[in-house]
Amino acid sequence: MRTKILMAIMLMSISSVLFAQTEEVVVKKMYNRQQMGPQKDKMREAVQRLNLTDVQKESFKAGMIATQKKLQPLKNELGEAEAHQKTLVTSEKSDLAAINKNIEQIGALRIEIAKIQIKNRMEMRAQLNDEQRLKFDNFNPKMRDGKGPKGPKGMK
């Protein structure tokens, strides 16, 4: 009887250890996917469909790196402004003027980021031939496998 109980306890211990390791691996994979972002996968796929020349690939890569260097400080500042907004809104005595000023700062940062991104997109587009440009213009990373926009039900 004792051996059966002991074996059952051992079996449960081993299975819980295996389950915990599996769960940890799954969480790591999910975290890595979130870090990479599904849009990055779709961008890579779109670039492959464009059949870019080596010169175009190098130019795109250089442009993307330069754009990311410009965007990084702005994104950091945006994150700080959004965190400050949360602090302003949840404080005991909310200052509406400070909240509105911070909202304007957040808006200005988002506009600046959008301008840099669209400038890079237009520079990339200018390097494409007509066929590539059509594919480039029709690409929408927010579409889910060509089946429509992502929404609450369409999220992966």
C-alpha positions in Angstrom: 0.0 0.0 0.0 2.8 2.4 0.9 4.6 1.7 -2.3 1.5 2.5 -4.3 1.1 5.8 -2.5 4.8 6.6 -2.9 4.7 5.7 -6.6 1.6 7.9 -7.1 3.4 10.9 -5.3 6.5 10.4 -7.4 4.5 10.2 -10.6 2.6 13.4 -9.8 5.9 15.1 -8.9 7.5 14.2 -12.2 4.5 15.2 -14.2 4.3 18.6 -12.5 8.0 19.2 -13.2 7.5 18.3 -16.9 4.4 20.5 -17.1 6.2 23.4 -15.5 9.0 23.1 -18.0 6.6 22.9 -20.9 4.7 25.9 -19.7 8.0 27.9 -19.3 9.0 27.1 -22.9 5.6 28.1 -24.2 5.7 31.4 -22.3 9.2 32.1 -23.7 8.1 31.4 -27.2 5.1 33.7 -26.8 7.3 36.5 -25.3 9.8 36.2 -28.2 7.0 36.3 -30.7 5.6 39.4 -29.1 9.0 41.0 -29.1 9.5 40.2 -32.8 6.0 41.1 -33.6 3.8 39.4 -36.2 4.0 42.5 -38.4 7.8 42.0 -38.7 7.1 38.5 -40.0 4.6 39.8 -42.5 7.0 42.6 -43.6 9.7 40.0 -44.2 7.2 37.9 -46.2 6.2 41.0 -48.2 9.8 41.9 -49.0 10.3 38.4 -50.3 7.3 38.7 -52.6 8.7 41.9 -54.1 11.6 40.1 -55.6 14.0 42.9 -54.7 17.5 43.1 -56.2 20.5 43.0 -54.0 21.0 46.7 -54.3 17.4 47.4 -53.3 17.7 45.0 -50.3 20.8 46.8 -49.1 19.2 50.2 -49.6 16.1 49.1 -47.7 18.1 47.7 -44.9 20.2 50.9 -44.6 17.0 53.0 -44.7 15.3 50.9 -42.0 18.3 51.1 -39.7 18.5 54.9 -40.1 14.8 55.2 -39.5 15.0 53.0 -36.4 17.8 55.2 -35.0 15.6 58.3 -35.5 12.5 56.6 -34.0 14.1 55.0 -30.9 14.5 58.2 -28.8 11.0 59.4 -29.9 9.5 56.0 -28.9 11.3 56.2 -25.6 10.0 59.7 -25.0 6.5 58.6 -26.0 6.6 55.8 -23.5 7.6 58.2 -20.8 4.9 60.6 -21.7 2.3 57.9 -21.6 3.5 56.7 -18.2 3.4 60.3 -17.0 -0.2 60.5 -18.4 -1.2 57.5 -16.3 0.3 59.1 -13.2 -1.5 62.4 -13.9 -4.8 60.8 -14.5 -4.7 58.5 -11.4 -3.4 61.0 -8.9 -5.7 62.1 -6.1 -5.9 65.7 -7.3 -5.9 65.6 -11.1 -4.6 68.8 -12.9 -6.6 69.0 -16.1 -4.3 71.6 -17.6 -1.3 69.3 -17.0 -3.2 66.3 -18.4 -4.2 68.3 -21.6 -0.6 69.5 -22.0 0.7 65.9 -21.8 -2.0 64.7 -24.2 -0.7 67.3 -26.7 2.9 66.2 -26.2 1.9 62.6 -26.8 0.0 63.6 -29.9 3.0 65.6 -31.2 5.3 62.6 -30.6 3.0 60.3 -32.5 2.8 62.7 -35.4 6.6 63.0 -35.5 6.9 59.2 -35.5 4.3 58.9 -38.3 6.1 61.5 -40.4 9.5 59.7 -40.1 7.8 56.3 -40.9 6.0 57.6 -44.0 9.2 59.4 -45.2 11.0 56.1 -45.0 8.1 54.3 -46.8 8.2 56.9 -49.6 12.0 56.6 -50.0 11.6 52.8 -50.2 8.7 53.1 -52.7 10.8 55.4 -55.0 13.4 52.7 -55.5 10.9 50.1 -56.8 9.8 49.4 -60.4 6.1 49.5 -61.4 5.4 45.9 -60.6 7.1 46.0 -57.3 5.4 49.3 -56.5 2.0 47.7 -57.0 2.8 44.9 -54.7 4.3 47.3 -52.2 1.2 49.6 -52.3 -1.2 46.7 -51.8 0.6 45.3 -48.8 -1.1 45.9 -45.5 0.5 44.3 -42.4 -2.7 44.7 -40.5 -4.4 42.2 -42.7 -4.6 38.7 -41.4 -3.5 36.3 -44.1 -5.5 38.3 -46.7 -8.7 37.6 -44.9 -9.5 41.1 -43.6 -8.4 43.4 -40.8 -7.6 42.0 -37.4 -10.1 42.7 -34.7 -11.0 41.3 -31.3 -12.1 38.0 -32.9 -9.3 38.0 -35.5 -6.4 38.4 -33.1 -4.0 35.5 -33.2 
